[in-house]
Amino acid sequence: MDFNGFQERPLRKDAFLKVTWNKNKGVTSYEEVQAKDIPTAAKEKLSKGTVDNG
């Protein structure tokens, strides 16, 4: 997935983002979330460094 942030909403280093993705349009929205709000399954994948491209 390619992702470019906009200047009016700069991305912070090491921030976690909740991304809404559409097959036809790509990323349609994003918001920063706290680490405590990341679902358990996603945290496990992050810790293992795995990505599901399915």
Backbone as CSV, one residue per row, in Angstrom:
resi,resn,N_x,N_y,N_z,CA_x,CA_y,CA_z,C_x,C_y,C_z
1,MET,0.849,-1.164,0.000,0.000,0.000,0.000,0.894,1.226,0.000
2,ASP,0.628,2.132,-0.892,1.317,3.422,-0.903,0.475,4.411,-0.119
3,PHE,1.142,5.271,0.621,0.420,6.243,1.433,1.229,7.515,1.532
4,ASN,0.589,8.625,1.250,1.212,9.942,1.377,0.333,10.806,2.267
5,GLY,0.905,11.373,3.315,0.142,12.280,4.181,0.085,13.663,3.561
6,PHE,-0.876,14.446,3.998,-1.011,15.814,3.502,-0.310,16.775,4.443
7,GLN,0.174,17.872,3.919,0.904,18.867,4.706,0.062,19.414,5.852
8,GLU,-1.245,19.636,5.635,-2.065,20.192,6.706,-2.313,19.180,7.825
9,ARG,-1.998,17.915,7.583,-2.101,16.867,8.605,-0.789,16.094,8.630
10,PRO,0.276,16.697,9.121,1.575,16.019,9.090,1.565,14.738,9.918
11,LEU,2.310,13.751,9.442,2.425,12.480,10.146,3.564,12.564,11.149
12,ARG,3.322,12.005,12.338,4.359,11.988,13.361,5.124,10.680,13.276
13,LYS,6.419,10.730,13.500,7.240,9.533,13.524,6.753,8.614,14.644
14,ASP,6.682,7.317,14.363,6.261,6.276,15.308,4.798,6.375,15.722
15,ALA,3.993,7.128,14.986,2.561,7.206,15.283,1.866,5.990,14.680
16,PHE,0.754,5.597,15.280,-0.073,4.518,14.756,-1.262,5.137,14.048
17,LEU,-1.561,4.628,12.843,-2.660,5.177,12.062,-3.718,4.114,11.801
18,LYS,-4.972,4.526,11.901,-6.098,3.703,11.465,-6.409,4.184,10.060
19,VAL,-6.264,3.292,9.083,-6.396,3.652,7.680,-7.649,3.005,7.097
20,THR,-8.433,3.789,6.375,-9.562,3.256,5.622,-9.111,3.153,4.181
21,TRP,-9.200,1.921,3.648,-8.675,1.650,2.311,-9.779,1.101,1.428
22,ASN,-9.823,1.554,0.184,-10.804,1.117,-0.793,-10.047,0.511,-1.967
23,LYS,-10.484,-0.646,-2.446,-9.802,-1.341,-3.540,-9.631,-0.453,-4.775
24,ASN,-10.614,0.370,-5.075,-10.562,1.212,-6.267,-9.889,2.558,-6.045
25,LYS,-10.052,3.129,-4.849,-9.550,4.474,-4.586,-8.275,4.507,-3.761
26,GLY,-7.904,3.397,-3.126,-6.747,3.393,-2.233,-7.144,3.923,-0.867
27,VAL,-6.248,4.634,-0.215,-6.525,5.189,1.108,-7.531,6.328,0.959
28,THR,-8.658,6.214,1.674,-9.685,7.249,1.599,-9.705,8.132,2.843
29,SER,-9.177,7.610,3.966,-9.071,8.423,5.173,-8.099,7.773,6.140
30,TYR,-7.651,8.558,7.095,-6.777,8.030,8.135,-6.902,8.892,9.379
31,GLU,-6.598,8.278,10.516,-6.574,9.013,11.772,-5.540,8.386,12.683
32,GLU,-4.912,9.195,13.493,-3.933,8.688,14.453,-4.671,8.048,15.630
33,VAL,-4.175,6.904,16.086,-4.757,6.224,17.243,-3.658,5.951,18.263
34,GLN,-4.066,5.761,19.500,-3.132,5.429,20.573,-2.826,3.931,20.525
35,ALA,-1.661,3.533,20.983,-1.256,2.133,20.977,-2.260,1.263,21.726
36,LYS,-2.854,1.793,22.791,-3.809,1.016,23.584,-5.094,0.720,22.806
37,ASP,-5.357,1.449,21.722,-6.573,1.274,20.938,-6.400,0.341,19.735
38,ILE,-5.196,-0.200,19.548,-4.937,-1.111,18.435,-5.497,-2.484,18.796
39,PRO,-6.277,-3.107,17.905,-6.811,-4.441,18.185,-5.694,-5.456,18.434
40,THR,-5.970,-6.448,19.275,-4.977,-7.440,19.664,-4.360,-8.144,18.455
41,ALA,-5.177,-8.554,17.502,-4.662,-9.263,16.321,-3.670,-8.387,15.543
42,ALA,-3.967,-7.105,15.441,-3.064,-6.188,14.737,-1.772,-6.008,15.522
43,LYS,-1.856,-5.909,16.845,-0.648,-5.785,17.672,0.256,-6.993,17.486
44,GLU,-0.347,-8.194,17.415,0.439,-9.410,17.223,1.162,-9.374,15.880
45,LYS,0.481,-8.950,14.832,1.107,-8.864,13.512,2.214,-7.813,13.508
46,LEU,1.979,-6.693,14.189,3.019,-5.667,14.262,4.257,-6.180,14.970
47,SER,4.059,-6.927,16.054,5.201,-7.425,16.819,5.977,-8.484,16.041
48,LYS,5.292,-9.214,15.161,5.941,-10.246,14.353,6.482,-9.684,13.054
49,GLY,6.045,-8.485,12.710,6.491,-7.871,11.455,5.839,-8.495,10.235
50,THR,4.653,-9.104,10.418,3.975,-9.729,9.288,2.904,-8.823,8.734
51,VAL,2.646,-9.004,7.444,1.625,-8.221,6.760,0.769,-9.172,5.968
52,ASP,-0.540,-9.001,6.014,-1.473,-9.806,5.240,-1.799,-9.051,3.960
53,ASN,-1.334,-9.545,2.837,-1.598,-8.881,1.565,-2.842,-9.424,0.884
54,GLY,-3.652,-10.217,1.619,-4.793,-10.889,1.029,-5.949,-10.047,0.842
